[in-house]
Amino acid sequence: MTEQNSLPTAVVIGGGPAGLMAAEQLAEGGVAVTVYDGMRSVGRKFLLAGRGGLNITHSEPFEQFVGRYGRAQPHLQPFLTNFGPDDLRAWVHELGIDTFVGTSGRVFPAEMKAAPLLRAWLRRLRAAGATFQMQHRWLGWDEAGALRLATPDGEKLVQADVVILALGGGSWPRLGSDGGWVPLLQARGVEIAPLLPANCGFEVAWSDYFRQKFAGVPVKTAVLHHQTFQQRGEFVITETGVEGSLIYAASAQLRDDLLANGRTTFILELLPDRTEAEIAQSLAKSRGSRSMASHLQSRLRLKGVKVGLLREMVPAAAFADPHQLAAAIKALPVTLTGIRPLAEAISTAGGITFAALDDALMLRALPGVFCAGEMLDWEAPTGGFLLTACFATGRAAGLGALDWLRP
């Protein structure tokens, strides 16, 4: 028997950040690790997410950082305490990649791209003994407990001492994260909360005129209010509704209210830096022969899509009353009628419940099977929070599997 064959064996299914981080812990712990992925190469979603600049984590204080995970905070905080934003940055530096903090507090690699980081990481994984098998899609288990894998050469059965599942959520089907694992685990008695869109767009019943004129146009420097949520930022008008960073930040609350009530309405401040009284006073000044559009632009510097939103949402009679119009500018209601499909979302809510897992992220119903990343029932806004939790839970699952393998 060779030394390699005498080592305990591990299979990691899913070659995203969570799976690769789990594989790293196991390989460095002396386990023979093979990573299987259904795509032609690993890290497809990771690379796409970093195409416009890889936001690896966030620099805000830890107490504020962990609060971004909402109801999942108590479950994720132990993993983030052991491997948080500072640890992740140090880990990136160990790969030979410098990082910097942007003006928003977001942390990026110096080159802004994901590819150099992924290449350096894969070199280190291979040097530690990890191997990779691409175009292997997991199909569950056979009656004897072997892993079933669909390959270009037909179905293959694989046995391992420990298994890490890191298959992502359901929001990137073209990159492999299609939620196909849900029925496979449910059949084994694993409790799974329904997969839902997170960091997603919403539908608004725009008029044909507004849709044709403003689809693709950003709404900048606005404040969105919805129940307990209040944040300044920008978003984009789409043909079907709204999307973009400000919408994504509120998406969990908007989605849950819409699912509960069939629709929901958020309030938009179009001029957050001026009071309603100041706006009304400016609007009350005579506009003479000028059009209302010219009056709004000259008095308030309000133009383009913001005026379009007012025309779309406010009765025409209100434009003749400075106080009514000022009130609308400070608190414009926008009603959402639907949620865009999961396949269009940036990330996924729902997944394997934490009640189905032990403290090391092993499935209670399947001893020796650990889970990590977006498969778990948590969500977070964009800004580095998604990736950090994927890395942290991947590391925790890998270390948990390593401990489970020890006598």
TAFENMO-V850814 format. One record per residue. RES is the residue in one letter. OMEGA is omega in degrees with one decimal (NA if undefined). Layout:
BEGIN
<<RES/OMEGA> <RES/OMEGA>>
END
This chain:
BEGIN
<<M/-179.7> <T/177.9> <E/-179.8> <Q/-177.0> <N/179.9> <S/-179.9> <L/169.0> <P/-174.6> <T/177.2> <A/173.0> <V/173.4> <V/179.8> <I/-177.2> <G/-174.9> <G/172.0> <G/-177.6> <P/-178.7> <A/-179.7> <G/-179.5> <L/178.1> <M/175.4> <A/179.1> <A/-179.9> <E/-180.0> <Q/-177.5> <L/-179.6> <A/179.4> <E/177.8> <G/176.2> <G/178.8> <V/175.6> <A/-171.8> <V/170.1> <T/178.1> <V/177.4> <Y/177.7> <D/-177.6> <G/-178.5> <M/-179.0> <R/178.5> <S/-178.1> <V/172.3> <G/-176.7> <R/-179.8> <K/177.6> <F/179.8> <L/-179.6> <L/178.9> <A/-178.5> <G/-176.6> <R/179.6> <G/-177.0> <G/-173.7> <L/176.7> <N/-169.3> <I/179.1> <T/-178.0> <H/-173.2> <S/-176.8> <E/-179.1> <P/-171.9> <F/-179.1> <E/177.0> <Q/-178.8> <F/-176.3> <V/177.0> <G/-179.3> <R/-176.5> <Y/171.7> <G/-175.8> <R/178.9> <A/-176.6> <Q/-178.4> <P/-179.4> <H/-175.2> <L/-173.8> <Q/178.0> <P/-179.6> <F/179.6> <L/174.9> <T/-179.6> <N/179.8> <F/-176.4> <G/-176.7> <P/-179.6> <D/178.1> <D/-179.8> <L/177.4> <R/178.6> <A/178.3> <W/177.3> <V/179.4> <H/177.4> <E/176.3> <L/-180.0> <G/-178.4> <I/175.7> <D/177.0> <T/174.6> <F/179.3> <V/178.2> <G/-177.9> <T/179.7> <S/-175.9> <G/178.3> <R/-177.0> <V/-178.0> <F/166.9> <P/-176.8> <A/-179.6> <E/177.8> <M/-172.0> <K/179.7> <A/-171.3> <A/179.5> <P/178.9> <L/-178.8> <L/179.0> <R/179.7> <A/-179.5> <W/-179.8> <L/176.0> <R/-179.6> <R/178.9> <L/179.5> <R/177.9> <A/178.6> <A/176.3> <G/178.6> <A/176.3> <T/-172.7> <F/175.1> <Q/-177.5> <M/-178.6> <Q/174.8> <H/-177.8> <R/-177.4> <W/-177.9> <L/-177.9> <G/-177.3> <W/171.6> <D/-175.1> <E/-180.0> <A/178.7> <G/177.4> <A/175.8> <L/176.8> <R/-178.3> <L/174.5> <A/-177.8> <T/176.2> <P/-179.9> <D/-180.0> <G/-176.6> <E/-179.6> <K/176.5> <L/-177.2> <V/174.6> <Q/176.5> <A/178.6> <D/-179.5> <V/-176.7> <V/172.1> <I/174.7> <L/179.6> <A/-169.6> <L/179.1> <G/178.9> <G/-179.8> <G/-169.9> <S/179.7> <W/-174.8> <P/-178.2> <R/177.3> <L/174.2> <G/-179.5> <S/-173.2> <D/179.5> <G/-179.1> <G/179.9> <W/-173.9> <V/-178.5> <P/179.5> <L/179.3> <L/176.9> <Q/178.6> <A/178.9> <R/175.7> <G/179.7> <V/179.7> <E/-177.1> <I/173.9> <A/-177.5> <P/177.2> <L/-177.5> <L/176.7> <P/172.2> <A/-173.1> <N/-169.5> <C/174.7> <G/-179.4> <F/-177.4> <E/176.0> <V/-178.4> <A/178.7> <W/169.1> <S/179.1> <D/-178.7> <Y/-177.5> <F/-179.4> <R/-177.3> <Q/-175.0> <K/-168.7> <F/178.3> <A/-178.5> <G/-177.6> <V/178.3> <P/171.3> <V/-173.0> <K/175.7> <T/176.2> <A/176.0> <V/179.1> <L/176.7> <H/172.1> <H/-176.5> <Q/-178.3> <T/-175.7> <F/172.0> <Q/-178.3> <Q/177.1> <R/179.1> <G/178.9> <E/177.9> <F/-174.1> <V/171.1> <I/175.8> <T/177.8> <E/-177.1> <T/-177.4> <G/-176.0> <V/173.8> <E/178.9> <G/-167.0> <S/-178.6> <L/177.3> <I/-179.9> <Y/-178.3> <A/-179.3> <A/-166.1> <S/-178.8> <A/-179.6> <Q/179.0> <L/-178.8> <R/-176.2> <D/178.5> <D/179.8> <L/178.2> <L/-178.5> <A/-170.8> <N/178.8> <G/175.4> <R/176.5> <T/-177.5> <T/171.1> <F/-179.3> <I/-175.6> <L/171.1> <E/-178.1> <L/177.5> <L/-173.8> <P/-176.0> <D/178.3> <R/179.7> <T/178.1> <E/179.9> <A/178.5> <E/179.6> <I/-179.7> <A/179.3> <Q/178.7> <S/-178.7> <L/-177.5> <A/178.6> <K/-175.7> <S/177.1> <R/177.5> <G/-178.2> <S/-177.9> <R/175.4> <S/177.2> <M/178.6> <A/178.7> <S/179.8> <H/-179.8> <L/-179.0> <Q/-175.7> <S/-177.3> <R/-172.8> <L/-173.2> <R/179.8> <L/-175.9> <K/173.1> <G/-172.6> <V/178.7> <K/174.4> <V/176.8> <G/177.5> <L/176.9> <L/179.6> <R/-177.3> <E/-169.3> <M/-171.6> <V/176.9> <P/-176.7> <A/-177.7> <A/-177.8> <A/-178.9> <F/177.9> <A/-177.6> <D/-177.3> <P/-177.6> <H/176.5> <Q/-178.4> <L/177.6> <A/178.6> <A/179.2> <A/179.0> <I/179.9> <K/-177.1> <A/-178.4> <L/179.3> <P/176.4> <V/-175.7> <T/177.5> <L/-176.2> <T/-178.8> <G/178.1> <I/176.9> <R/-173.7> <P/179.6> <L/-177.8> <A/179.3> <E/-173.8> <A/176.5> <I/-178.0> <S/-172.2> <T/167.7> <A/-176.4> <G/-178.1> <G/-177.9> <I/-178.7> <T/179.0> <F/175.2> <A/179.8> <A/-175.4> <L/172.1> <D/-175.1> <D/178.2> <A/179.8> <L/172.5> <M/177.7> <L/179.7> <R/-178.2> <A/-175.4> <L/179.3> <P/-179.1> <G/177.5> <V/-177.6> <F/-177.5> <C/-177.0> <A/173.9> <G/-174.7> <E/172.8> <M/-176.3> <L/-174.9> <D/174.6> <W/173.2> <E/-179.2> <A/175.5> <P/172.2> <T/-179.4> <G/-179.9> <G/-177.4> <F/179.3> <L/-177.9> <L/-177.6> <T/179.9> <A/175.9> <C/176.9> <F/-175.2> <A/-180.0> <T/174.9> <G/177.9> <R/-178.5> <A/178.9> <A/178.0> <G/178.7> <L/176.7> <G/177.6> <A/178.9> <L/178.4> <D/-177.9> <W/179.5> <L/-178.5> <R/179.0> <P/NA>>
END
